Each structure stands twice: as C-alpha cells, then as structure tokens.
Amino acid sequence: MGLFKRINLALSRRIHWRLPNALTEPLFPEYERLIWQYTSGLENGVIVDVGAGYLLPDSLKCERSPDVTLIGMDILPSSLEKNTDIDAAVIADACKPWPFEDNSIDVVFSRSVMEHLYDNETFVSEMHRTLKPGGICIHVLPGKHAPFSILNRLLPNKVTKMLVEWAFPERKGELGFVAYYHHCSPPALQRLFERNGFSIEYERLRYYQSAYYVSVFPVFLLSAGYDWLMWKLGTIRLASQILIVAKKPVITENQPERVE
Ligand SMILES: C[S@@+](CC[C@H](N)C(=O)[O-])C[C@H]1O[C@@H](n2cnc3c(N)ncnc32)[C@H](O)[C@@H]1O
C-alpha cells in the first residue's frame, strides 16, 4: 500500500473511532441477527437468498433442519458456482417472473441487491406472490439520496469500479455492480412494499457512508461532518442505508383479498 493511502487511512481512522457509535454502527450484524430470528425455528420449508452472489450470511452457515432448503438465486451463474453453502442454485433475473410456485417460500432476504435491480416493482410483487401467507422478507440496501449513491449514478460504472477497487482491493469483485436505486429511499420503499400487499414489520436507517472515502482524508472529513448532521437532523429521505423487514399478511376468512 502506498504512503499516501496509509497516511490518509490512519487519519480517517482516528476520526472514525471518535464518532458516536450510534452513527457509525453498521446494519449488517442486525441483518444477520434478523435472518437468524426468522429462520432458526423453521423445521421445514424454503429460504431464498436473492442476489446471493458467492457469500452466504454467516447466520445461515450453521446447521439447519434437513427439511429446510436454502436456495441462492442470482442472475450470474459464475457467482453462485462459488457459493458452496447453499442447497440449490437458481439462475434467474429477480426482475422477471420468479421460477417458484405461488405461496411456496417461507423467508426471502437480500443484502446489497435491491439497488442493483432495474425493476423493484416486479421484484417486490414476485416476492409477494411466492411467499407463503405470514412469510417474511428482510433486505438491506443503500439509500439513493446518499452522496456516494448520487456519485455512483453520476460516474460511469467503469470509473466507480476502478475507484472502489483502488480503495478496497480486498473486496475486488464484490463492489461496483451497475446500480439503479429504483425506489431505494425510505419513504418510496415503504410505499412500494405496502402497495404490493406487505406490512412493514421493522425498519432501521443508517446515515454513515463516509467509510467509502477513508483513503482520501479531506473527503472523509467533509463527508463525516455531513453524515453527522443528517443523522442529528434525522432527514429520513437522505439516509445512506436501509434495513427493512416486511410480512405477507395471513388472510383470514373475513378479510377481503388484495385488489390488484
Ligand atoms: C453487490 S452483490 C451482493 C452479493 C451478496 N448478496 C452479498 O451480500 O455479498 C449484488 C448481487 O446481485 C446480483 N444481481 C444483480 N442484478 C440481479 C438481477 N436482476 N437478478 C438477480 N440477481 C441480480 C449480482 O449478480 C450480485 O451477485
């Protein structure tokens, strides 16, 4: 690693550790905990990791009931081939009709995927069709109005890829997919789930996105100030990351069905 990068990283880290934990705390551990909460009690059924790539959430790597099938679904066969922890791989576009029966899945989840889907309306509607009544979905994704997301849309994908690979060489291949951020802001996301028949069970927002700039200290410093201010003001629309849990309600006899 070059001297320039080492100095910038050291300075950024000094500031990072001084920021309040409630601002910098990542959402991924809670995403993992929620997956564990909703899947560990299942004795049988189907769990689907959409846009699974080659990584499975750690919370699913432990033993599960032999009657629970864990499916990894992704548009890229090359990623799924490396994902050795899943029971079955399904190569499919999540924005087209899913290759699953109606009411057949117990839990669907995705990490850092919804921002890459060009049609989240179809994605959410297919998730609703294929989840069992009472089924749960859990998603974590970046907010479209955060500075790094805006930058990501402004810069050509080739340039974004080059920059993230320079800043995080250890994550080569994981970052830099084309991103659309279709409905990826907290209010739009809530409306998207609700109009497709889901009830929102839980939502948590994060405002810290400065970690992207740790290799260039002045940018990091400016960004950390911005994140702190947005967090203090609670500007929901500008949140940088969203964790959302939604449920497909169980329809009781007296309840009317959803009108399409
Ligand atoms: C940033 S990676 C996240 C991978 C994994 N979920 C993780 O957390 O490491 C985004 C994944 O979404 C997949 N993807 C992108 N567009 C997709 C689509 N239309 N349908 C299904 N998967 C898609 C990509 O192939 C990639 O594996």
The ligand as a Gaussian input file, in Angstrom:
#p B3LYP/6-31G(d) Opt

LIG

0 1
 C      -23.316000      -6.419000      -4.507000
 S      -23.650000      -8.069000      -4.906000
 C      -24.262000      -8.713000      -3.353000
 C      -23.992000     -10.193000      -3.197000
 C      -24.380000     -10.804000      -1.843000
 N      -25.792000     -10.612000      -1.563000
 C      -23.519000     -10.235000      -0.741000
 O      -24.045000      -9.581000       0.164000
 O      -22.311000     -10.477000      -0.774000
 C      -25.145000      -7.957000      -5.884000
 C      -25.626000      -9.296000      -6.419000
 O      -26.888000      -9.093000      -7.076000
 C      -26.900000      -9.877000      -8.253000
 N      -27.889000      -9.299000      -9.202000
 C      -27.812000      -8.129000      -9.864000
 N      -28.900000      -7.961000     -10.644000
 C      -29.676000      -9.051000     -10.464000
 C      -30.943000      -9.467000     -11.002000
 N      -31.617000      -8.706000     -11.883000
 N      -31.455000     -10.644000     -10.592000
 C      -30.795000     -11.431000      -9.713000
 N      -29.596000     -11.094000      -9.160000
 C      -29.038000      -9.920000      -9.531000
 C      -25.461000      -9.774000      -8.753000
 O      -25.143000     -10.792000      -9.681000
 C      -24.682000      -9.877000      -7.433000
 O      -24.379000     -11.225000      -7.094000

